[in-house]
């Protein structure tokens, strides 16, 4: 059961099950001001928390191609 303080983890719809995925829990952005991020291969491992503003700027940069492609 997900509550306001429990992260609801999900992977991007662009993930193709290649094993190189991150998961985020955006349900905590409004209530805690952070976006938790973890390695999908190690769900019990460490979680990084990014402030909402910089994380949103990063996502925008990815979408606009600011960081190039692999």
N, CA, C and O atoms as CSV, one atom per row, in Angstrom:
chain,resi,resn,atom,element,x,y,z
A,1,UNK,N,N,0.836,-1.176,0.000
A,1,UNK,CA,C,0.000,0.000,0.000
A,1,UNK,C,C,0.884,1.243,0.000
A,1,UNK,O,O,1.829,1.326,0.784
A,2,UNK,N,N,0.593,2.197,-0.857
A,2,UNK,CA,C,1.369,3.414,-0.954
A,2,UNK,C,C,0.707,4.511,-0.136
A,2,UNK,O,O,-0.497,4.747,-0.237
A,3,UNK,N,N,1.512,5.171,0.669
A,3,UNK,CA,C,1.020,6.326,1.413
A,3,UNK,C,C,1.777,7.549,0.935
A,3,UNK,O,O,2.647,7.453,0.069
A,4,UNK,N,N,1.442,8.701,1.503
A,4,UNK,CA,C,2.137,9.926,1.105
A,4,UNK,C,C,3.623,9.868,1.425
A,4,UNK,O,O,4.411,10.543,0.763
A,5,UNK,N,N,4.030,9.088,2.415
A,5,UNK,CA,C,5.435,9.026,2.777
A,5,UNK,C,C,6.155,7.812,2.218
A,5,UNK,O,O,7.370,7.695,2.383
A,6,UNK,N,N,5.452,6.916,1.571
A,6,UNK,CA,C,6.069,5.753,0.938
A,6,UNK,C,C,6.291,6.035,-0.537
A,6,UNK,O,O,5.366,6.447,-1.236
A,7,UNK,N,N,7.514,5.815,-1.020
A,7,UNK,CA,C,7.763,6.050,-2.446
A,7,UNK,C,C,6.998,5.068,-3.323
A,7,UNK,O,O,6.920,3.877,-3.020
A,8,UNK,N,N,6.442,5.571,-4.397
A,8,UNK,CA,C,5.794,4.738,-5.413
A,8,UNK,C,C,6.757,4.710,-6.599
A,8,UNK,O,O,6.786,5.647,-7.398
A,9,UNK,N,N,7.542,3.644,-6.715
A,9,UNK,CA,C,8.616,3.544,-7.697
A,9,UNK,C,C,8.094,3.201,-9.083
A,9,UNK,O,O,7.173,2.397,-9.229
A,10,UNK,N,N,8.688,3.815,-10.100
A,10,UNK,CA,C,8.391,3.428,-11.479
A,10,UNK,C,C,9.572,3.733,-12.384
A,10,UNK,O,O,10.401,4.594,-12.090
A,11,UNK,N,N,9.628,3.002,-13.499
A,11,UNK,CA,C,10.649,3.207,-14.529
A,11,UNK,C,C,10.024,3.957,-15.691
A,11,UNK,O,O,8.811,3.916,-15.894
A,12,UNK,N,N,10.850,4.630,-16.435
A,12,UNK,CA,C,10.400,5.338,-17.623
A,12,UNK,C,C,9.779,4.371,-18.619
A,12,UNK,O,O,10.193,3.216,-18.726
A,13,UNK,N,N,8.792,4.853,-19.337
A,13,UNK,CA,C,8.192,4.034,-20.397
A,13,UNK,C,C,9.188,3.814,-21.535
A,13,UNK,O,O,8.954,2.968,-22.398
A,14,UNK,N,N,10.289,4.558,-21.550
A,14,UNK,CA,C,11.319,4.386,-22.567
A,14,UNK,C,C,12.303,3.282,-22.210
A,14,UNK,O,O,13.148,2.921,-23.030
A,15,UNK,N,N,12.208,2.740,-21.002
A,15,UNK,CA,C,13.086,1.642,-20.601
A,15,UNK,C,C,12.705,0.404,-21.393
A,15,UNK,O,O,11.530,0.060,-21.519
A,16,UNK,N,N,13.723,-0.254,-21.922
A,16,UNK,CA,C,13.444,-1.435,-22.751
A,16,UNK,C,C,13.942,-2.707,-22.084
A,16,UNK,O,O,14.351,-3.650,-22.763
A,17,UNK,N,N,13.909,-2.737,-20.748
A,17,UNK,CA,C,14.348,-3.904,-19.988
A,17,UNK,C,C,15.773,-4.313,-20.326
A,17,UNK,O,O,16.098,-5.500,-20.313
A,18,UNK,N,N,16.626,-3.337,-20.631
A,18,UNK,CA,C,18.022,-3.622,-20.906
A,18,UNK,C,C,18.863,-3.756,-19.657
A,18,UNK,O,O,20.054,-4.056,-19.742
A,19,UNK,N,N,18.262,-3.536,-18.490
A,19,UNK,CA,C,18.982,-3.700,-17.243
A,19,UNK,C,C,19.717,-2.460,-16.771
A,19,UNK,O,O,20.299,-2.480,-15.686
A,20,UNK,N,N,19.714,-1.397,-17.533
A,20,UNK,CA,C,20.430,-0.173,-17.179
A,20,UNK,C,C,19.428,0.919,-16.808
A,20,UNK,O,O,19.498,2.022,-17.349
A,21,UNK,N,N,18.509,0.636,-15.906
A,21,UNK,CA,C,17.406,1.550,-15.631
A,21,UNK,C,C,17.483,2.157,-14.237
A,21,UNK,O,O,18.016,1.567,-13.297
A,22,UNK,N,N,16.938,3.338,-14.148
A,22,UNK,CA,C,16.714,3.987,-12.867
A,22,UNK,C,C,15.228,3.999,-12.605
A,22,UNK,O,O,14.416,3.975,-13.530
A,23,UNK,N,N,14.883,4.036,-11.340
A,23,UNK,CA,C,13.489,4.201,-10.946
A,23,UNK,C,C,13.388,5.485,-10.145
A,23,UNK,O,O,14.301,5.841,-9.400
A,24,UNK,N,N,12.266,6.178,-10.306
A,24,UNK,CA,C,12.033,7.376,-9.511
A,24,UNK,C,C,10.695,7.240,-8.794
A,24,UNK,O,O,9.848,6.431,-9.172
A,25,UNK,N,N,10.527,8.038,-7.766
A,25,UNK,CA,C,9.275,8.068,-7.010
A,25,UNK,C,C,8.816,9.519,-6.949
A,25,UNK,O,O,9.151,10.244,-6.013
A,26,UNK,N,N,8.056,9.934,-7.940
A,26,UNK,CA,C,7.658,11.345,-8.009
A,26,UNK,C,C,6.505,11.702,-7.078
A,26,UNK,O,O,6.144,12.874,-6.970
A,27,UNK,N,N,5.924,10.717,-6.406
A,27,UNK,CA,C,4.805,11.013,-5.503
A,27,UNK,C,C,5.243,11.779,-4.255
A,27,UNK,O,O,4.394,12.291,-3.525
A,28,UNK,N,N,6.541,11.868,-3.994
A,28,UNK,CA,C,7.026,12.593,-2.823
A,28,UNK,C,C,7.467,14.019,-3.155
A,28,UNK,O,O,7.864,14.769,-2.263
A,29,UNK,N,N,7.400,14.392,-4.424
A,29,UNK,CA,C,7.887,15.710,-4.830
A,29,UNK,C,C,7.147,16.845,-4.128
A,29,UNK,O,O,7.781,17.745,-3.577
A,30,UNK,N,N,5.842,16.815,-4.141
A,30,UNK,CA,C,5.067,17.907,-3.547
A,30,UNK,C,C,5.163,17.926,-2.031
A,30,UNK,O,O,5.325,18.993,-1.439
A,31,UNK,N,N,5.067,16.766,-1.392
A,31,UNK,CA,C,5.041,16.732,0.070
A,31,UNK,C,C,6.417,16.838,0.719
A,31,UNK,O,O,6.525,17.326,1.845
A,32,UNK,N,N,7.475,16.390,0.032
A,32,UNK,CA,C,8.806,16.385,0.629
A,32,UNK,C,C,9.814,17.257,-0.120
A,32,UNK,O,O,10.905,17.513,0.390
A,33,UNK,N,N,9.466,17.713,-1.312
A,33,UNK,CA,C,10.373,18.558,-2.086
A,33,UNK,C,C,11.551,17.831,-2.681
A,33,UNK,O,O,12.518,18.460,-3.112
A,34,UNK,N,N,11.486,16.497,-2.712
A,34,UNK,CA,C,12.569,15.706,-3.288
A,34,UNK,C,C,12.018,14.651,-4.234
A,34,UNK,O,O,10.859,14.247,-4.142
A,35,UNK,N,N,12.877,14.217,-5.144
A,35,UNK,CA,C,12.552,13.106,-6.041
A,35,UNK,C,C,13.560,11.996,-5.750
A,35,UNK,O,O,14.728,12.116,-6.121
A,36,UNK,N,N,13.129,10.920,-5.094
A,36,UNK,CA,C,14.025,9.792,-4.825
A,36,UNK,C,C,14.336,9.033,-6.124
A,36,UNK,O,O,13.465,8.850,-6.975
A,37,UNK,N,N,15.591,8.597,-6.253
A,37,UNK,CA,C,16.053,7.855,-7.429
A,37,UNK,C,C,16.843,6.653,-6.936
A,37,UNK,O,O,17.640,6.762,-6.004
A,38,UNK,N,N,16.615,5.507,-7.567
A,38,UNK,CA,C,17.367,4.298,-7.209
A,38,UNK,C,C,17.659,3.470,-8.455
A,38,UNK,O,O,17.063,3.681,-9.511
A,39,UNK,N,N,18.581,2.531,-8.316
A,39,UNK,CA,C,18.951,1.590,-9.372
A,39,UNK,C,C,17.900,0.486,-9.406
A,39,UNK,O,O,17.649,-0.162,-8.389
A,40,UNK,N,N,17.292,0.270,-10.554
A,40,UNK,CA,C,16.225,-0.733,-10.648
A,40,UNK,C,C,16.738,-2.152,-10.407
A,40,UNK,O,O,15.963,-3.033,-10.035
A,41,UNK,N,N,18.031,-2.380,-10.615
A,41,UNK,CA,C,18.593,-3.716,-10.399
A,41,UNK,C,C,18.845,-3.996,-8.920
A,41,UNK,O,O,19.054,-5.145,-8.530
A,42,UNK,N,N,18.827,-2.940,-8.093
A,42,UNK,CA,C,19.120,-3.086,-6.675
A,42,UNK,C,C,18.103,-2.297,-5.854
A,42,UNK,O,O,18.460,-1.302,-5.222
A,43,UNK,N,N,16.844,-2.727,-5.857
A,43,UNK,CA,C,15.800,-1.953,-5.190
A,43,UNK,C,C,15.976,-1.786,-3.690
A,43,UNK,O,O,15.388,-0.873,-3.110
A,44,UNK,N,N,16.762,-2.633,-3.045
A,44,UNK,CA,C,16.996,-2.462,-1.616
A,44,UNK,C,C,18.282,-1.685,-1.343
A,44,UNK,O,O,18.674,-1.509,-0.189
A,45,UNK,N,N,18.935,-1.222,-2.409
A,45,UNK,CA,C,20.176,-0.467,-2.275
A,45,UNK,C,C,19.932,0.998,-1.951
A,45,UNK,O,O,18.826,1.387,-1.578
A,46,UNK,N,N,20.969,1.801,-2.097
A,46,UNK,CA,C,20.874,3.211,-1.730
A,46,UNK,C,C,19.896,3.980,-2.620
A,46,UNK,O,O,19.663,3.635,-3.778
A,47,UNK,N,N,19.344,5.020,-2.037
A,47,UNK,CA,C,18.416,5.917,-2.737
A,47,UNK,C,C,19.001,7.320,-2.664
A,47,UNK,O,O,19.394,7.784,-1.594
A,48,UNK,N,N,19.054,7.988,-3.805
A,48,UNK,CA,C,19.479,9.385,-3.841
A,48,UNK,C,C,18.243,10.262,-3.901
A,48,UNK,O,O,17.296,9.953,-4.624
A,49,UNK,N,N,18.243,11.347,-3.152
A,49,UNK,CA,C,17.125,12.278,-3.175
A,49,UNK,C,C,17.558,13.582,-3.815
A,49,UNK,O,O,18.483,14.232,-3.327
A,50,UNK,N,N,16.907,13.976,-4.900
A,50,UNK,CA,C,17.245,15.206,-5.608
A,50,UNK,C,C,16.161,16.249,-5.372
A,50,UNK,O,O,14.974,15.923,-5.401
A,51,UNK,N,N,16.556,17.511,-5.138
A,51,UNK,CA,C,15.554,18.570,-5.011
A,51,UNK,C,C,14.726,18.659,-6.291
A,51,UNK,O,O,15.236,18.430,-7.388
A,52,UNK,N,N,13.452,18.993,-6.142
A,52,UNK,CA,C,12.518,19.005,-7.272
A,52,UNK,C,C,12.993,19.913,-8.407
A,52,UNK,O,O,12.992,19.493,-9.565
A,53,UNK,N,N,13.395,21.139,-8.103
A,53,UNK,CA,C,13.794,22.096,-9.145
A,53,UNK,C,C,14.926,21.599,-10.022
A,53,UNK,O,O,14.774,21.550,-11.242
A,54,UNK,N,N,16.068,21.225,-9.432
A,54,UNK,CA,C,17.166,20.709,-10.252
A,54,UNK,C,C,16.813,19.418,-10.989
A,54,UNK,O,O,17.274,19.209,-12.111
A,55,UNK,N,N,16.009,18.555,-10.383
A,55,UNK,CA,C,15.622,17.324,-11.068
A,55,UNK,C,C,14.758,17.643,-12.289
A,55,UNK,O,O,14.939,17.057,-13.356
A,56,UNK,N,N,13.823,18.572,-12.121
A,56,UNK,CA,C,12.968,18.978,-13.249
A,56,UNK,C,C,13.815,19.595,-14.362
A,56,UNK,O,O,13.559,19.350,-15.541
A,57,UNK,N,N,14.822,20.395,-13.997
A,57,UNK,CA,C,15.708,20.991,-15.002
A,57,UNK,C,C,16.496,19.908,-15.734
A,57,UNK,O,O,16.703,20.000,-16.944
A,58,UNK,N,N,16.934,18.885,-15.005
A,58,UNK,CA,C,17.646,17.767,-15.627
A,58,UNK,C,C,16.750,17.043,-16.631
A,58,UNK,O,O,17.167,16.776,-17.758
A,59,UNK,N,N,15.523,16.728,-16.226
A,59,UNK,CA,C,14.590,16.034,-17.121
A,59,UNK,C,C,14.323,16.876,-18.371
A,59,UNK,O,O,14.282,16.347,-19.482
A,60,UNK,N,N,14.145,18.163,-18.191
A,60,UNK,CA,C,13.940,19.054,-19.342
A,60,UNK,C,C,15.156,19.011,-20.261
A,60,UNK,O,O,15.009,18.948,-21.481
A,61,UNK,N,N,16.350,19.046,-19.684
A,61,UNK,CA,C,17.571,18.966,-20.485
A,61,UNK,C,C,17.671,17.670,-21.269
A,61,UNK,O,O,18.101,17.673,-22.422
A,62,UNK,N,N,17.278,16.564,-20.654
A,62,UNK,CA,C,17.287,15.279,-21.355
A,62,UNK,C,C,16.306,15.313,-22.519
A,62,UNK,O,O,16.628,14.882,-23.626
A,63,UNK,N,N,15.118,15.823,-22.262
A,63,UNK,CA,C,14.076,15.852,-23.310
A,63,UNK,C,C,14.448,16.743,-24.478
A,63,UNK,O,O,14.056,16.471,-25.613
A,64,UNK,N,N,15.203,17.812,-24.215
A,64,UNK,CA,C,15.578,18.757,-25.297
A,64,UNK,C,C,16.900,18.403,-25.943
A,64,UNK,O,O,17.336,19.099,-26.861
A,65,UNK,N,N,17.559,17.331,-25.488
A,65,UNK,CA,C,18.804,16.888,-26.100
A,65,UNK,C,C,20.038,17.642,-25.628
A,65,UNK,O,O,21.087,17.574,-26.268
A,66,UNK,N,N,19.925,18.352,-24.527
A,66,UNK,CA,C,21.027,19.144,-24.006
A,66,UNK,C,C,22.272,18.310,-23.717
A,66,UNK,O,O,23.389,18.822,-23.798
A,67,UNK,N,N,22.098,17.057,-23.389
A,67,UNK,CA,C,23.228,16.203,-23.004
A,67,UNK,C,C,23.668,15.269,-24.126
A,67,UNK,O,O,24.530,14.418,-23.910
A,68,UNK,N,N,23.103,15.406,-25.301
A,68,UNK,CA,C,23.463,14.547,-26.427
A,68,UNK,C,C,22.795,13.191,-26.341
A,68,UNK,O,O,21.881,12.984,-25.544
A,69,UNK,N,N,23.257,12.279,-27.162
A,69,UNK,CA,C,22.700,10.921,-27.170
A,69,UNK,C,C,23.843,9.930,-27.026
A,69,UNK,O,O,25.009,10.264,-27.236
A,70,UNK,N,N,23.490,8.719,-26.669
A,70,UNK,CA,C,24.495,7.661,-26.498
A,70,UNK,C,C,24.512,6.800,-27.718
A,70,UNK,O,O,25.285,5.845,-27.789
